[in-house]
Amino acid sequence: MRFMVLIKADANSEAGVMPSAQLLAEMGQFNEELVKAGVMQAGEGLHPSSRGARVRFSGTGREVIDGPFTETKELITGFWIWKCASLQEAIAWLKRCPNPMLGESEVEIRQVFEAEDFGAEFTPELRAQEDRLRIQVEEQQRQQDA
């Protein structure tokens, strides 16, 4: 199972306050543990919402809304993609994580949908397309890393 681990923003992250060298070192060590255990598949921090945008969809209409966004508690400042056997395993890993913020913080764990979760609606043709796209993305990443 794959899980997206979402680190919620706070006033400091939205103001662009960067983590301390100590926190970066602690997070680096935690990420090394995740990688060695085969758990971590990806992980990144995000710039403040003032540097982002949203696109609101209404039928065929599209409206662009520039950041910053006011509801800080609803914003994300970083994420991981983890591969774990269960939600309980992901929770156990997260409990070992250094606090990602200066004060109180909240981190959300959500399971990522896999092809088999979609049932019959995910036809063989759609599965083939998904497989083809995943291979293309992996190949593009390999070329960028070379």
Secondary structure as the mmCIF struct_conf table of DSSP 4:
data_model
#
loop_
_struct_conf.conf_type_id
_struct_conf.id
_struct_conf.beg_label_comp_id
_struct_conf.beg_label_asym_id
_struct_conf.beg_label_seq_id
_struct_conf.end_label_comp_id
_struct_conf.end_label_asym_id
_struct_conf.end_label_seq_id
STRN STRN1 ARG A 2 LYS A 8
HELX_LH_PP_P HELX_LH_PP_P1 ALA A 9 ALA A 9
HELX_RH_AL_P HELX_RH_AL_P1 ALA A 11 GLU A 14
TURN_TY1_P TURN_TY1_P1 ALA A 15 GLY A 16
HELX_LH_PP_P HELX_LH_PP_P2 VAL A 17 SER A 20
HELX_RH_AL_P HELX_RH_AL_P2 ALA A 21 LYS A 36
TURN_TY1_P TURN_TY1_P2 ALA A 37 GLY A 38
STRN STRN2 MET A 40 GLY A 45
HELX_RH_3T_P HELX_RH_3T_P1 SER A 49 ARG A 51
STRN STRN3 ALA A 53 SER A 58
TURN_TY1_P TURN_TY1_P3 GLY A 59 THR A 60
STRN STRN4 GLY A 61 ASP A 66
BEND BEND1 GLY A 67 GLY A 67
HELX_LH_PP_P HELX_LH_PP_P3 PRO A 68 PRO A 68
BEND BEND2 THR A 70 THR A 70
HELX_RH_3T_P HELX_RH_3T_P2 THR A 72 GLU A 74
STRN STRN5 ILE A 76 LYS A 83
BEND BEND3 ALA A 85 SER A 86
HELX_RH_AL_P HELX_RH_AL_P3 LEU A 87 LYS A 95
TURN_TY1_P TURN_TY1_P4 ARG A 96 ARG A 96
BEND BEND4 CYS A 97 CYS A 97
HELX_LH_PP_P HELX_LH_PP_P4 PRO A 98 ASN A 99
BEND BEND5 PRO A 100 GLY A 103
STRN STRN6 VAL A 107 GLN A 111
HELX_LH_PP_P HELX_LH_PP_P5 VAL A 112 PHE A 113
HELX_RH_3T_P HELX_RH_3T_P3 ALA A 115 GLU A 121
BEND BEND6 PHE A 122 PHE A 122
HELX_RH_AL_P HELX_RH_AL_P4 PRO A 124 ASP A 145
#
